[in-house]
Amino acid sequence: MEAIFSITFNGVIGINMLHAVSDNFFMKKAIEQAQLAFEADEVPVGAVIVSNQQIIARGRNTTEQFKDVTAHAEMVAITAASHFLGAKYLTECTLYVTLEPCVMCAGALAWSQIGRIVFGASDEKRGFLRVGKQLLHPKTKLEYGVEEEACRELLKSFFRNKR
């Protein structure tokens, strides 16, 4: 079983095995969404939002399809989850996303007060952690590295095909 790295707001990094099995399962569902984006010639990022161990929302990048720079996988999933729950706050939910959210998506996740974020691959160029974890709501838990290689490989494959 692979380790999942956690960041807490006091700066401590730890390993959490509690969610490992379900985290891998749900990240694979996010990867399925990323694959659909890939097939639609979108940057292959996928997301699912889970509440009570049930997927309540799915999202994938649709920026090309809708000619909308804000149509990131996370934004699509946040909107779908809010509609599903009939609420703007997602405090009891977990977002699984294949790539570290950008600053825009981190801001939206902060406003949604999402309970937990789990991402696969880091984004050294545009990821929100370049600015800092303070972009998230203070109660949001953050974990990363779940199915990292699969997430990264899908992105590499997409951009290799573009060049």
Secondary structure, 3 states (H helix, E strand, C coil): CCCCEEECCCCCEEECCCCHHHHHHHHHHHHHHHHHHHHCCCCCCEEEEEECCEEEEEEECCHHHHCCCCCCHHHHHHHHHHHHHCCCCCCCEEEEEEECCEHHHHHHHHHHCCCEEEEEECCCCCEHHHCCHHHCCCCCEEEECCCHHHHHHHHHHHHHHHC
